[in-house]
Amino acid sequence: MLNREFWSYSGERAVKTFAQAALAYLGTGTVGILAIDWVSMLSVSAGAALLSILTSIATLNGGKSKGE
C-alpha cells in the first residue's frame, strides 16, 4: 500500500524523472547557462515528476482494478 517503502521508491523515481525532463529541456537548443528559461524548465520538470508519482499510485496494484 502507500507505506514508507512505496513513497521512498516513488520519490526516487520522481527525482530521476525530474532530472531527465530537465536534461531533455536543456538539450532542445539552449546553449548558454544565462539564456536558459529556468522557470519553464522547472515547470516542465516538476510536471513530469508529478506525473511519475501519479503513475506510481495508479499502478499500485499492478495496473489492475479491484474487480480483476
N, CA, C and O atoms as a Tripos MOL2 file, in Angstrom:
@<TRIPOS>MOLECULE
protein
  272   271    68     0     0
PROTEIN
NO_CHARGES

@<TRIPOS>ATOM
      1 N           0.8300   -1.1930    0.0000 N.3       1 MET1
      2 CA          0.0000    0.0000    0.0000 C.3       1 MET1
      3 C           0.8720    1.2530    0.0000 C.2       1 MET1
      4 O           2.0330    1.2190   -0.4070 O.2       1 MET1
      5 N           0.3100    2.3220    0.4490 N.am      2 LEU2
      6 CA          1.0290    3.6020    0.4480 C.3       2 LEU2
      7 C           1.8730    3.7370    1.7160 C.2       2 LEU2
      8 O           1.6100    4.5880    2.5650 O.2       2 LEU2
      9 N           2.8760    2.8950    1.8260 N.am      3 ASN3
     10 CA          3.7310    2.8920    3.0010 C.3       3 ASN3
     11 C           5.0510    3.6300    2.7270 C.2       3 ASN3
     12 O           5.2400    4.2080    1.6570 O.2       3 ASN3
     13 N           5.9370    3.5970    3.6920 N.am      4 ARG4
     14 CA          7.2170    4.2960    3.5780 C.3       4 ARG4
     15 C           8.0410    3.7900    2.3840 C.2       4 ARG4
     16 O           8.6600    4.5820    1.6720 O.2       4 ARG4
     17 N           8.0440    2.4820    2.1740 N.am      5 GLU5
     18 CA          8.7910    1.9050    1.0570 C.3       5 GLU5
     19 C           8.2490    2.4060   -0.2830 C.2       5 GLU5
     20 O           9.0130    2.7430   -1.1880 O.2       5 GLU5
     21 N           6.9160    2.4480   -0.3950 N.am      6 PHE6
     22 CA          6.2950    2.9550   -1.6180 C.3       6 PHE6
     23 C           6.7190    4.3900   -1.8970 C.2       6 PHE6
     24 O           7.1160    4.7180   -3.0150 O.2       6 PHE6
     25 N           6.6360    5.2530   -0.8730 N.am      7 TRP7
     26 CA          6.9730    6.6610   -1.0700 C.3       7 TRP7
     27 C           8.4640    6.8470   -1.3410 C.2       7 TRP7
     28 O           8.8540    7.7460   -2.0850 O.2       7 TRP7
     29 N           9.2900    6.0050   -0.7430 N.am      8 SER8
     30 CA         10.7240    6.0780   -0.9840 C.3       8 SER8
     31 C          11.0290    5.7580   -2.4470 C.2       8 SER8
     32 O          11.7690    6.4840   -3.1110 O.2       8 SER8
     33 N          10.4490    4.6650   -2.9380 N.am      9 TYR9
     34 CA         10.6550    4.2680   -4.3330 C.3       9 TYR9
     35 C          10.0610    5.2900   -5.2820 C.2       9 TYR9
     36 O          10.6990    5.6810   -6.2600 O.2       9 TYR9
     37 N           8.8300    5.7290   -4.9950 N.am     10 SER10
     38 CA          8.1570    6.6960   -5.8700 C.3      10 SER10
     39 C           8.8860    8.0360   -5.8820 C.2      10 SER10
     40 O           8.9970    8.6750   -6.9280 O.2      10 SER10
     41 N           9.3820    8.4610   -4.7210 N.am     11 GLY11
     42 CA         10.1330    9.7120   -4.6510 C.3      11 GLY11
     43 C          11.4210    9.6440   -5.4410 C.2      11 GLY11
     44 O          11.7720   10.5830   -6.1550 O.2      11 GLY11
     45 N          12.1260    8.5290   -5.3140 N.am     12 GLU12
     46 CA         13.3700    8.3610   -6.0780 C.3      12 GLU12
     47 C          13.0830    8.3790   -7.5740 C.2      12 GLU12
     48 O          13.8120    9.0010   -8.3460 O.2      12 GLU12
     49 N          12.0220    7.6950   -7.9740 N.am     13 ARG13
     50 CA         11.6410    7.6630   -9.3850 C.3      13 ARG13
     51 C          11.2530    9.0620   -9.8760 C.2      13 ARG13
     52 O          11.5950    9.4410  -10.9960 O.2      13 ARG13
     53 N          10.5480    9.8210   -9.0510 N.am     14 ALA14
     54 CA         10.1360   11.1750   -9.4230 C.3      14 ALA14
     55 C          11.3460   12.0960   -9.5700 C.2      14 ALA14
     56 O          11.3800   12.9270  -10.4780 O.2      14 ALA14
     57 N          12.3360   11.9590   -8.6930 N.am     15 VAL15
     58 CA         13.5460   12.7780   -8.7920 C.3      15 VAL15
     59 C          14.2980   12.4530  -10.0870 C.2      15 VAL15
     60 O          14.7870   13.3540  -10.7690 O.2      15 VAL15
     61 N          14.3840   11.1800  -10.4150 N.am     16 LYS16
     62 CA         15.0440   10.7810  -11.6650 C.3      16 LYS16
     63 C          14.2930   11.3270  -12.8700 C.2      16 LYS16
     64 O          14.9050   11.8010  -13.8270 O.2      16 LYS16
     65 N          12.9610   11.2620  -12.8230 N.am     17 THR17
     66 CA         12.1450   11.7810  -13.9180 C.3      17 THR17
     67 C          12.3190   13.2900  -14.0490 C.2      17 THR17
     68 O          12.3990   13.8130  -15.1610 O.2      17 THR17
     69 N          12.3770   13.9950  -12.9080 N.am     18 PHE18
     70 CA         12.6150   15.4400  -12.9020 C.3      18 PHE18
     71 C          13.9360   15.7490  -13.6100 C.2      18 PHE18
     72 O          13.9980   16.6340  -14.4640 O.2      18 PHE18
     73 N          14.9840   15.0160  -13.2500 N.am     19 ALA19
     74 CA         16.3010   15.2460  -13.8470 C.3      19 ALA19
     75 C          16.2950   14.9340  -15.3390 C.2      19 ALA19
     76 O          16.8970   15.6680  -16.1230 O.2      19 ALA19
     77 N          15.6300   13.8660  -15.7400 N.am     20 GLN20
     78 CA         15.5590   13.5140  -17.1530 C.3      20 GLN20
     79 C          14.8260   14.5810  -17.9560 C.2      20 GLN20
     80 O          15.2500   14.9320  -19.0580 O.2      20 GLN20
     81 N          13.7310   15.0970  -17.4090 N.am     21 ALA21
     82 CA         12.9790   16.1460  -18.1020 C.3      21 ALA21
     83 C          13.8010   17.4180  -18.2110 C.2      21 ALA21
     84 O          13.7680   18.0940  -19.2400 O.2      21 ALA21
     85 N          14.5440   17.7540  -17.1500 N.am     22 ALA22
     86 CA         15.3930   18.9490  -17.1920 C.3      22 ALA22
     87 C          16.4880   18.8000  -18.2440 C.2      22 ALA22
     88 O          16.7710   19.7400  -18.9870 O.2      22 ALA22
     89 N          17.0990   17.6290  -18.3080 N.am     23 LEU23
     90 CA         18.1390   17.3920  -19.3090 C.3      23 LEU23
     91 C          17.5700   17.4280  -20.7180 C.2      23 LEU23
     92 O          18.2070   17.9500  -21.6330 O.2      23 LEU23
     93 N          16.3760   16.8780  -20.8980 N.am     24 ALA24
     94 CA         15.7330   16.9260  -22.2080 C.3      24 ALA24
     95 C          15.4260   18.3620  -22.6060 C.2      24 ALA24
     96 O          15.6030   18.7420  -23.7630 O.2      24 ALA24
     97 N          14.9700   19.1520  -21.6580 N.am     25 TYR25
     98 CA         14.6690   20.5670  -21.9130 C.3      25 TYR25
     99 C          15.9370   21.3230  -22.3080 C.2      25 TYR25
    100 O          15.9310   22.1210  -23.2460 O.2      25 TYR25
    101 N          17.0100   21.0620  -21.5880 N.am     26 LEU26
    102 CA         18.2710   21.7460  -21.8880 C.3      26 LEU26
    103 C          18.8430   21.3120  -23.2190 C.2      26 LEU26
    104 O          19.5860   22.0660  -23.8500 O.2      26 LEU26
    105 N          18.5130   20.1200  -23.6540 N.am     27 GLY27
    106 CA         19.0290   19.6190  -24.9190 C.3      27 GLY27
    107 C          18.2600   20.0950  -26.1350 C.2      27 GLY27
    108 O          18.5290   19.6410  -27.2470 O.2      27 GLY27
    109 N          17.3110   20.9970  -25.9500 N.am     28 THR28
    110 CA         16.4880   21.4600  -27.0750 C.3      28 THR28
    111 C          17.0450   22.7010  -27.7520 C.2      28 THR28
    112 O          16.3080   23.4020  -28.4460 O.2      28 THR28
    113 N          18.3100   22.9840  -27.5700 N.am     29 GLY29
    114 CA         18.9300   24.0730  -28.2960 C.3      29 GLY29
    115 C          19.4250   25.2200  -27.4480 C.2      29 GLY29
    116 O          20.0600   26.1300  -27.9810 O.2      29 GLY29
    117 N          19.1650   25.2210  -26.1580 N.am     30 THR30
    118 CA         19.6720   26.2770  -25.2970 C.3      30 THR30
    119 C          21.1660   26.0850  -25.1310 C.2      30 THR30
    120 O          21.6190   24.9940  -24.7830 O.2      30 THR30
    121 N          21.9380   27.1410  -25.3800 N.am     31 VAL31
    122 CA         23.3890   26.9990  -25.3400 C.3      31 VAL31
    123 C          23.9820   27.5390  -24.0500 C.2      31 VAL31
    124 O          24.6530   26.8040  -23.3250 O.2      31 VAL31
    125 N          23.7520   28.7850  -23.7560 N.am     32 GLY32
    126 CA         24.3810   29.4050  -22.6000 C.3      32 GLY32
    127 C          23.5620   29.2620  -21.3390 C.2      32 GLY32
    128 O          22.3320   29.2460  -21.3850 O.2      32 GLY32
    129 N          24.2410   29.1580  -20.2140 N.am     33 ILE33
    130 CA         23.5610   28.9990  -18.9250 C.3      33 ILE33
    131 C          22.7170   30.2280  -18.5950 C.2      33 ILE33
    132 O          21.7140   30.1130  -17.8890 O.2      33 ILE33
    133 N          23.1040   31.3900  -19.0900 N.am     34 LEU34
    134 CA         22.3420   32.6110  -18.8290 C.3      34 LEU34
    135 C          21.1220   32.7350  -19.7430 C.2      34 LEU34
    136 O          20.2240   33.5340  -19.4780 O.2      34 LEU34
    137 N          21.0890   31.9470  -20.8150 N.am     35 ALA35
    138 CA         19.9850   32.0230  -21.7660 C.3      35 ALA35
    139 C          18.8630   31.0390  -21.4530 C.2      35 ALA35
    140 O          17.8390   31.0280  -22.1370 O.2      35 ALA35
    141 N          19.0440   30.2270  -20.4400 N.am     36 ILE36
    142 CA         18.0490   29.2080  -20.0950 C.3      36 ILE36
    143 C          16.8400   29.8640  -19.4360 C.2      36 ILE36
    144 O          16.9840   30.7140  -18.5580 O.2      36 ILE36
    145 N          15.6610   29.4650  -19.8650 N.am     37 ASP37
    146 CA         14.4220   29.9080  -19.2170 C.3      37 ASP37
    147 C          14.1820   28.9610  -18.0380 C.2      37 ASP37
    148 O          13.5150   27.9360  -18.1770 O.2      37 ASP37
    149 N          14.7360   29.3220  -16.8740 N.am     38 TRP38
    150 CA         14.7160   28.4630  -15.7020 C.3      38 TRP38
    151 C          13.3120   28.1660  -15.2170 C.2      38 TRP38
    152 O          13.0350   27.0450  -14.7910 O.2      38 TRP38
    153 N          12.4290   29.1310  -15.2710 N.am     39 VAL39
    154 CA         11.0580   28.9210  -14.7940 C.3      39 VAL39
    155 C          10.3610   27.8680  -15.6410 C.2      39 VAL39
    156 O           9.6940   26.9830  -15.1040 O.2      39 VAL39
    157 N          10.5060   27.9520  -16.9480 N.am     40 SER40
    158 CA          9.8820   26.9570  -17.8320 C.3      40 SER40
    159 C          10.4830   25.5830  -17.6220 C.2      40 SER40
    160 O           9.7610   24.5860  -17.5850 O.2      40 SER40
    161 N          11.8140   25.5190  -17.4840 N.am     41 MET41
    162 CA         12.4660   24.2380  -17.2820 C.3      41 MET41
    163 C          11.9950   23.5890  -15.9840 C.2      41 MET41
    164 O          11.6930   22.3960  -15.9610 O.2      41 MET41
    165 N          11.9310   24.3690  -14.9020 N.am     42 LEU42
    166 CA         11.4790   23.8330  -13.6210 C.3      42 LEU42
    167 C          10.0110   23.4210  -13.6720 C.2      42 LEU42
    168 O           9.6220   22.4180  -13.0730 O.2      42 LEU42
    169 N           9.2050   24.1880  -14.3820 N.am     43 SER43
    170 CA          7.7860   23.8750  -14.5120 C.3      43 SER43
    171 C           7.5810   22.5560  -15.2540 C.2      43 SER43
    172 O           6.8090   21.7060  -14.8110 O.2      43 SER43
    173 N           8.2660   22.3860  -16.3750 N.am     44 VAL44
    174 CA          8.1510   21.1580  -17.1540 C.3      44 VAL44
    175 C           8.6590   19.9700  -16.3400 C.2      44 VAL44
    176 O           8.0320   18.9100  -16.3290 O.2      44 VAL44
    177 N           9.7760   20.1420  -15.6680 N.am     45 SER45
    178 CA         10.3640   19.0560  -14.8780 C.3      45 SER45
    179 C           9.4880   18.6800  -13.6920 C.2      45 SER45
    180 O           9.3290   17.4960  -13.3930 O.2      45 SER45
    181 N           8.9200   19.6660  -13.0140 N.am     46 ALA46
    182 CA          8.0210   19.3900  -11.8910 C.3      46 ALA46
    183 C           6.7650   18.6750  -12.3640 C.2      46 ALA46
    184 O           6.2620   17.7790  -11.6850 O.2      46 ALA46
    185 N           6.2620   19.0660  -13.5200 N.am     47 GLY47
    186 CA          5.0970   18.3810  -14.0860 C.3      47 GLY47
    187 C           5.3980   16.9210  -14.3840 C.2      47 GLY47
    188 O           4.5700   16.0460  -14.1330 O.2      47 GLY47
    189 N           6.5760   16.6620  -14.9170 N.am     48 ALA48
    190 CA          6.9800   15.2830  -15.2070 C.3      48 ALA48
    191 C           7.1100   14.4770  -13.9140 C.2      48 ALA48
    192 O           6.7090   13.3140  -13.8640 O.2      48 ALA48
    193 N           7.6680   15.0890  -12.8740 N.am     49 ALA49
    194 CA          7.8140   14.4060  -11.5890 C.3      49 ALA49
    195 C           6.4410   14.0850  -10.9920 C.2      49 ALA49
    196 O           6.2400   12.9950  -10.4550 O.2      49 ALA49
    197 N           5.5080   15.0170  -11.0810 N.am     50 LEU50
    198 CA          4.1490   14.7840  -10.5890 C.3      50 LEU50
    199 C           3.4900   13.6370  -11.3430 C.2      50 LEU50
    200 O           2.8390   12.7880  -10.7340 O.2      50 LEU50
    201 N           3.6540   13.6050  -12.6600 N.am     51 LEU51
    202 CA          3.0950   12.5090  -13.4490 C.3      51 LEU51
    203 C           3.7220   11.1750  -13.0560 C.2      51 LEU51
    204 O           3.0490   10.1440  -13.0720 O.2      51 LEU51
    205 N           4.9900   11.1870  -12.7070 N.am     52 SER52
    206 CA          5.6580    9.9690  -12.2550 C.3      52 SER52
    207 C           5.0230    9.4490  -10.9650 C.2      52 SER52
    208 O           4.7670    8.2520  -10.8310 O.2      52 SER52
    209 N           4.7730   10.3470  -10.0230 N.am     53 ILE53
    210 CA          4.1460    9.9390   -8.7590 C.3      53 ILE53
    211 C           2.7180    9.4390   -9.0040 C.2      53 ILE53
    212 O           2.3080    8.4310   -8.4280 O.2      53 ILE53
    213 N           1.9720   10.1300   -9.8450 N.am     54 LEU54
    214 CA          0.6100    9.6920  -10.1570 C.3      54 LEU54
    215 C           0.6110    8.3330  -10.8450 C.2      54 LEU54
    216 O          -0.2750    7.5150  -10.5980 O.2      54 LEU54
    217 N           1.5880    8.0850  -11.7020 N.am     55 THR55
    218 CA          1.7160    6.7810  -12.3500 C.3      55 THR55
    219 C           2.0060    5.7020  -11.3170 C.2      55 THR55
    220 O           1.4610    4.6010  -11.3970 O.2      55 THR55
    221 N           2.8620    6.0120  -10.3500 N.am     56 SER56
    222 CA          3.1560    5.0430   -9.2880 C.3      56 SER56
    223 C           1.8960    4.7030   -8.5000 C.2      56 SER56
    224 O           1.6640    3.5410   -8.1670 O.2      56 SER56
    225 N           1.0930    5.7000   -8.2050 N.am     57 ILE57
    226 CA         -0.1540    5.4710   -7.4640 C.3      57 ILE57
    227 C          -1.1420    4.6710   -8.3210 C.2      57 ILE57
    228 O          -1.7950    3.7530   -7.8240 O.2      57 ILE57
    229 N          -1.2470    5.0160   -9.5940 N.am     58 ALA58
    230 CA         -2.1860    4.3400  -10.4850 C.3      58 ALA58
    231 C          -1.8230    2.8800  -10.6980 C.2      58 ALA58
    232 O          -2.7050    2.0490  -10.9130 O.2      58 ALA58
    233 N          -0.5490    2.5600  -10.6420 N.am     59 THR59
    234 CA         -0.1120    1.1830  -10.8710 C.3      59 THR59
    235 C           0.2110    0.4650   -9.5650 C.2      59 THR59
    236 O           0.9400   -0.5270   -9.5560 O.2      59 THR59
    237 N          -0.3260    0.9660   -8.4820 N.am     60 LEU60
    238 CA         -0.0620    0.4060   -7.1660 C.3      60 LEU60
    239 C          -0.4170   -1.0800   -7.0930 C.2      60 LEU60
    240 O           0.2880   -1.8530   -6.4430 O.2      60 LEU60
    241 N          -1.4940   -1.4790   -7.7480 N.am     61 ASN61
    242 CA         -1.9240   -2.8830   -7.7510 C.3      61 ASN61
    243 C          -1.5410   -3.5670   -9.0590 C.2      61 ASN61
    244 O          -2.2510   -4.4540   -9.5320 O.2      61 ASN61
    245 N          -0.4430   -3.1620   -9.6300 N.am     62 GLY62
    246 CA         -0.0160   -3.7680  -10.8870 C.3      62 GLY62
    247 C          -0.8460   -3.3170  -12.0640 C.2      62 GLY62
    248 O          -0.8630   -3.9820  -13.0990 O.2      62 GLY62
    249 N          -1.5450   -2.1820  -11.9240 N.am     63 GLY63
    250 CA         -2.3600   -1.6570  -13.0110 C.3      63 GLY63
    251 C          -3.7220   -2.3190  -13.1210 C.2      63 GLY63
    252 O          -4.4820   -2.0080  -14.0380 O.2      63 GLY63
    253 N          -4.0470   -3.2190  -12.2140 N.am     64 LYS64
    254 CA         -5.3260   -3.9210  -12.2600 C.3      64 LYS64
    255 C          -6.3390   -3.2190  -11.3610 C.2      64 LYS64
    256 O          -5.9950   -2.7110  -10.2940 O.2      64 LYS64
    257 N          -7.5660   -3.2010  -11.7990 N.am     65 SER65
    258 CA         -8.6120   -2.6390  -10.9460 C.3      65 SER65
    259 C          -8.9760   -3.6460   -9.8650 C.2      65 SER65
    260 O          -8.6130   -4.8170   -9.9650 O.2      65 SER65
    261 N          -9.6880   -3.2050   -8.8340 N.am     66 LYS66
    262 CA        -10.0320   -4.0760   -7.7050 C.3      66 LYS66
    263 C         -10.9000   -5.2480   -8.1190 C.2      66 LYS66
    264 O         -10.8720   -6.2920   -7.4660 O.2      66 LYS66
    265 N         -11.6680   -5.1030   -9.1830 N.am     67 GLY67
    266 CA        -12.5730   -6.1680   -9.6210 C.3      67 GLY67
    267 C         -11.8810   -7.2750  -10.4010 C.2      67 GLY67
    268 O         -12.4880   -8.3170  -10.6470 O.2      67 GLY67
    269 N         -10.6520   -7.0850  -10.7880 N.am     68 GLU68
    270 CA         -9.9640   -8.1000  -11.6010 C.3      68 GLU68
    271 C          -9.2560   -9.1150  -10.7610 C.2      68 GLU68
    272 O          -8.6320  -10.0320  -11.2950 O.2      68 GLU68
@<TRIPOS>BOND
     1     1     2 1
     2     2     3 1
     3     3     4 2
     4     3     5 am
     5     5     6 1
     6     6     7 1
     7     7     8 2
     8     7     9 am
     9     9    10 1
    10    10    11 1
    11    11    12 2
    12    11    13 am
    13    13    14 1
    14    14    15 1
    15    15    16 2
    16    15    17 am
    17    17    18 1
    18    18    19 1
    19    19    20 2
    20    19    21 am
    21    21    22 1
    22    22    23 1
    23    23    24 2
    24    23    25 am
    25    25    26 1
    26    26    27 1
    27    27    28 2
    28    27    29 am
    29    29    30 1
    30    30    31 1
    31    31    32 2
    32    31    33 am
    33    33    34 1
    34    34    35 1
    35    35    36 2
    36    35    37 am
    37    37    38 1
    38    38    39 1
    39    39    40 2
    40    39    41 am
    41    41    42 1
    42    42    43 1
    43    43    44 2
    44    43    45 am
    45    45    46 1
    46    46    47 1
    47    47    48 2
    48    47    49 am
    49    49    50 1
    50    50    51 1
    51    51    52 2
    52    51    53 am
    53    53    54 1
    54    54    55 1
    55    55    56 2
    56    55    57 am
    57    57    58 1
    58    58    59 1
    59    59    60 2
    60    59    61 am
    61    61    62 1
    62    62    63 1
    63    63    64 2
    64    63    65 am
    65    65    66 1
    66    66    67 1
    67    67    68 2
    68    67    69 am
    69    69    70 1
    70    70    71 1
    71    71    72 2
    72    71    73 am
    73    73    74 1
    74    74    75 1
    75    75    76 2
    76    75    77 am
    77    77    78 1
    78    78    79 1
    79    79    80 2
    80    79    81 am
    81    81    82 1
    82    82    83 1
    83    83    84 2
    84    83    85 am
    85    85    86 1
    86    86    87 1
    87    87    88 2
    88    87    89 am
    89    89    90 1
    90    90    91 1
    91    91    92 2
    92    91    93 am
    93    93    94 1
    94    94    95 1
    95    95    96 2
    96    95    97 am
    97    97    98 1
    98    98    99 1
    99    99   100 2
   100    99   101 am
   101   101   102 1
   102   102   103 1
   103   103   104 2
   104   103   105 am
   105   105   106 1
   106   106   107 1
   107   107   108 2
   108   107   109 am
   109   109   110 1
   110   110   111 1
   111   111   112 2
   112   111   113 am
   113   113   114 1
   114   114   115 1
   115   115   116 2
   116   115   117 am
   117   117   118 1
   118   118   119 1
   119   119   120 2
   120   119   121 am
   121   121   122 1
   122   122   123 1
   123   123   124 2
   124   123   125 am
   125   125   126 1
   126   126   127 1
   127   127   128 2
   128   127   129 am
   129   129   130 1
   130   130   131 1
   131   131   132 2
   132   131   133 am
   133   133   134 1
   134   134   135 1
   135   135   136 2
   136   135   137 am
   137   137   138 1
   138   138   139 1
   139   139   140 2
   140   139   141 am
   141   141   142 1
   142   142   143 1
   143   143   144 2
   144   143   145 am
   145   145   146 1
   146   146   147 1
   147   147   148 2
   148   147   149 am
   149   149   150 1
   150   150   151 1
   151   151   152 2
   152   151   153 am
   153   153   154 1
   154   154   155 1
   155   155   156 2
   156   155   157 am
   157   157   158 1
   158   158   159 1
   159   159   160 2
   160   159   161 am
   161   161   162 1
   162   162   163 1
   163   163   164 2
   164   163   165 am
   165   165   166 1
   166   166   167 1
   167   167   168 2
   168   167   169 am
   169   169   170 1
   170   170   171 1
   171   171   172 2
   172   171   173 am
   173   173   174 1
   174   174   175 1
   175   175   176 2
   176   175   177 am
   177   177   178 1
   178   178   179 1
   179   179   180 2
   180   179   181 am
   181   181   182 1
   182   182   183 1
   183   183   184 2
   184   183   185 am
   185   185   186 1
   186   186   187 1
   187   187   188 2
   188   187   189 am
   189   189   190 1
   190   190   191 1
   191   191   192 2
   192   191   193 am
   193   193   194 1
   194   194   195 1
   195   195   196 2
   196   195   197 am
   197   197   198 1
   198   198   199 1
   199   199   200 2
   200   199   201 am
   201   201   202 1
   202   202   203 1
   203   203   204 2
   204   203   205 am
   205   205   206 1
   206   206   207 1
   207   207   208 2
   208   207   209 am
   209   209   210 1
   210   210   211 1
   211   211   212 2
   212   211   213 am
   213   213   214 1
   214   214   215 1
   215   215   216 2
   216   215   217 am
   217   217   218 1
   218   218   219 1
   219   219   220 2
   220   219   221 am
   221   221   222 1
   222   222   223 1
   223   223   224 2
   224   223   225 am
   225   225   226 1
   226   226   227 1
   227   227   228 2
   228   227   229 am
   229   229   230 1
   230   230   231 1
   231   231   232 2
   232   231   233 am
   233   233   234 1
   234   234   235 1
   235   235   236 2
   236   235   237 am
   237   237   238 1
   238   238   239 1
   239   239   240 2
   240   239   241 am
   241   241   242 1
   242   242   243 1
   243   243   244 2
   244   243   245 am
   245   245   246 1
   246   246   247 1
   247   247   248 2
   248   247   249 am
   249   249   250 1
   250   250   251 1
   251   251   252 2
   252   251   253 am
   253   253   254 1
   254   254   255 1
   255   255   256 2
   256   255   257 am
   257   257   258 1
   258   258   259 1
   259   259   260 2
   260   259   261 am
   261   261   262 1
   262   262   263 1
   263   263   264 2
   264   263   265 am
   265   265   266 1
   266   266   267 1
   267   267   268 2
   268   267   269 am
   269   269   270 1
   270   270   271 1
   271   271   272 2
@<TRIPOS>SUBSTRUCTURE
     1 MET1         2 RESIDUE 1 A MET
     2 LEU2         6 RESIDUE 1 A LEU
     3 ASN3        10 RESIDUE 1 A ASN
     4 ARG4        14 RESIDUE 1 A ARG
     5 GLU5        18 RESIDUE 1 A GLU
     6 PHE6        22 RESIDUE 1 A PHE
     7 TRP7        26 RESIDUE 1 A TRP
     8 SER8        30 RESIDUE 1 A SER
     9 TYR9        34 RESIDUE 1 A TYR
    10 SER10       38 RESIDUE 1 A SER
    11 GLY11       42 RESIDUE 1 A GLY
    12 GLU12       46 RESIDUE 1 A GLU
    13 ARG13       50 RESIDUE 1 A ARG
    14 ALA14       54 RESIDUE 1 A ALA
    15 VAL15       58 RESIDUE 1 A VAL
    16 LYS16       62 RESIDUE 1 A LYS
    17 THR17       66 RESIDUE 1 A THR
    18 PHE18       70 RESIDUE 1 A PHE
    19 ALA19       74 RESIDUE 1 A ALA
    20 GLN20       78 RESIDUE 1 A GLN
    21 ALA21       82 RESIDUE 1 A ALA
    22 ALA22       86 RESIDUE 1 A ALA
    23 LEU23       90 RESIDUE 1 A LEU
    24 ALA24       94 RESIDUE 1 A ALA
    25 TYR25       98 RESIDUE 1 A TYR
    26 LEU26      102 RESIDUE 1 A LEU
    27 GLY27      106 RESIDUE 1 A GLY
    28 THR28      110 RESIDUE 1 A THR
    29 GLY29      114 RESIDUE 1 A GLY
    30 THR30      118 RESIDUE 1 A THR
    31 VAL31      122 RESIDUE 1 A VAL
    32 GLY32      126 RESIDUE 1 A GLY
    33 ILE33      130 RESIDUE 1 A ILE
    34 LEU34      134 RESIDUE 1 A LEU
    35 ALA35      138 RESIDUE 1 A ALA
    36 ILE36      142 RESIDUE 1 A ILE
    37 ASP37      146 RESIDUE 1 A ASP
    38 TRP38      150 RESIDUE 1 A TRP
    39 VAL39      154 RESIDUE 1 A VAL
    40 SER40      158 RESIDUE 1 A SER
    41 MET41      162 RESIDUE 1 A MET
    42 LEU42      166 RESIDUE 1 A LEU
    43 SER43      170 RESIDUE 1 A SER
    44 VAL44      174 RESIDUE 1 A VAL
    45 SER45      178 RESIDUE 1 A SER
    46 ALA46      182 RESIDUE 1 A ALA
    47 GLY47      186 RESIDUE 1 A GLY
    48 ALA48      190 RESIDUE 1 A ALA
    49 ALA49      194 RESIDUE 1 A ALA
    50 LEU50      198 RESIDUE 1 A LEU
    51 LEU51      202 RESIDUE 1 A LEU
    52 SER52      206 RESIDUE 1 A SER
    53 ILE53      210 RESIDUE 1 A ILE
    54 LEU54      214 RESIDUE 1 A LEU
    55 THR55      218 RESIDUE 1 A THR
    56 SER56      222 RESIDUE 1 A SER
    57 ILE57      226 RESIDUE 1 A ILE
    58 ALA58      230 RESIDUE 1 A ALA
    59 THR59      234 RESIDUE 1 A THR
    60 LEU60      238 RESIDUE 1 A LEU
    61 ASN61      242 RESIDUE 1 A ASN
    62 GLY62      246 RESIDUE 1 A GLY
    63 GLY63      250 RESIDUE 1 A GLY
    64 LYS64      254 RESIDUE 1 A LYS
    65 SER65      258 RESIDUE 1 A SER
    66 LYS66      262 RESIDUE 1 A LYS
    67 GLY67      266 RESIDUE 1 A GLY
    68 GLU68      270 RESIDUE 1 A GLU
